[in-house]
Amino acid sequence: MFKNLSFREGLNILVADKSPGATERQTRNRAGKTSLIEIIHFLTGANADTDSLFRTSALEQFKFGLDFDIGGKRAVVERSGKTKSKLSVLSSDTSHWPIQPSRRASGPLQISNTDWRAVLGALMFNTKEAEEETQAKQAQPTFRSLFAYFVRRQGANAFSTPEKQSDMQQLGDQQVAITYLLGLDWTIARDWQAVREREKTLRELRKAANEGAFGSIIGTAAELRTQLTVAEDKTHQVKEGLSRFHVLPEYENLESEAADLTKQLADLADENTLDRYLLSDLEDALKSESPPPPQDLERLYAEAGVVLSSSVVRRFEEVKEFHDSVLRNRRDYLGGEINAAKERIAKRERIKAQLDGRRAEVMAILKSHGALDQFVHLQSELSKEEAKTEALRQRYQAAEQLEGQKAELDIERNRLLLRLRQDFEEQKEALKTAILTFEATSNKLYESAGSLVINESLNGPVFEAKIQGSRSKGIKNMQIFCFDMMLMQLCTNRGIGPRFLVHDSHLFDGVDERQAAKALQVGAELADALGFQYIVTMNSDDLQKTKSVGFDFDKYLQDVKLTDAQETGGLFGFRF
């Protein structure tokens, strides 16, 4: 069944062998070298999602155990895919753990996977916060983020660049982890990540403000400032009008009376107009009333005297007197009509004056007061204007904040850059140690030593491992080897870290056998000098090549060898 592995101090090489009877289809890629890395991560708090190796039907019932030293004392834990959220604690002394395991019924002590990560973080890396607390904060150093540099996973594409332990690792997490491991001020990297997250939110808001319906909701600060000014003024005017408004209960009656008075005044004016036309006609008629000229009457009567008999002809004086009498009567009549018309007009004018005075009183009251429904309408209008103004004010503040945050974030970036430069100056000895350690390790592998460039930028600290010819896959992998060894040496000297470094065989893919041999030799020497375990998995033929260039690996080999030639040759002891 499953092969137990026991690692001693110094270099440990786990070999995957190809048996003479193995076919081409029975490759060592299924022997379990990478599975060993996954087991270590599984037992040090990695998540076990549904696609996890340990959740498969073939393995979920099995328990995997880890026996190691942590915090100066032995720790033994077990975990299975079936109960992935809990670990069994078999250690006899956990008094130095910051979080104590608990016991249920008569079973073994147990600790949640979350608390286990917190314990490992505190005892290995001196992280102070519990895992669930750090997850609520931005860009804090966590155990899983730090530990992954010491046990890189091929499945996470950890062998692509030295600075990242996963291709999914974000820049902020990378900067925080490396600055923490190098002994620099990691809070600067944390604050830089906060700036980036604010900038990301700002970019999304600005993009939304320029596109779609959200653009019409926010708008620009300049446009909204104008709209807000106009809306505030209109609201003020409505409010002022409402403050001067007096409700009049009899408003409708007075409004009806004013309308009736206006109608009466119009009727009187119409009647006066008719009488003035009549008066004008009467006065014209009066002026035209006069007797016929005397000579006309004399000629008329002379002719009448010829035609008619003298018995029917009157005397001229009598006729003249008659005409004068008719004229006087006509003038008396016209004068009476004129006087009557004038009297009617004068009477109407007096009535109009009274009515106009009353209408003026009514209109003055209506002007200074209003009806209740008008008051309610004004209140409703004020509420609408106030709501509109407040909405514009909020949009203006949002637009102003969006446009102002960019400048604030630029200022914050420059402030962080100054903090970073100051920290680099204060920690120049730590930087010097890291740079020289990387150079010394690379110098043992190549004639032209590599370099570790640590620089400051407006986007935070920059870490770059360089070795001449680094475009080749093999040299890129040796950059990772030098970087990891540098971290291991610095952390060991500071008294932090897991005190073991594990490299999968993928690290040696494409590496010249001379450099592979030198790397194993350097790893062995450093592990012996500093007292840590350097665990390497390799294929037998690749390992054999290192012997041809002078590396004697026999004393570092594990007793257990892996092979996929037989069903029981792999790490798990059976094929699935």
Secondary structure, DSSP 8 states (H G I E B T S, - for coil): --------SEEEEEEEE--TT--TTS-GGGSSHHHHHHHHHHTTT----TT-GGGSTTTTT-EEEEEEEETTEEEEEEEESTTTTEEEE--S--TT-SS--EE-TTS-EEEEHHHHHHHHHHHHH---S-HHHHHTSSS---HHHHHTTTB--GGGTTTS-TT-SSTT--HHHHHHHHHHHHTS-HHHHHHHHHHHHHHHHHHHHHHHHHSHHHHHHH--HHHHHHHHHHHHHHHHHHHHHHHT--B-TTHHHHHHHHHHHHHHHHHHHHHHHHHHHHHHHHHHHHHH-----HHHHHHHHHHHHHHS-TTT---HHHHHHHHHHHHHHHHHHHHHHHHHHHHHHHHHHHHHHHHHHHHHHHHHHHHH-B-HHHHHHHHHHHHHHHHHHHHHHHHHHHHHHHHHHHHHHHHHHHHHHHHHHHHHHHTHHHHHHHHHHHHHHHHTT-SS--EEEEEEETTEEEEEEE-TTTTSHHHHHHHHHHHHHHHHHHHHHHT-S-SEEEE-GGGGTT--HHHHHHHHHHHHHHHHHHT-EEEEEEEHHHHHHHHHTT---GGGB-S--EESSSTT-STTSS--
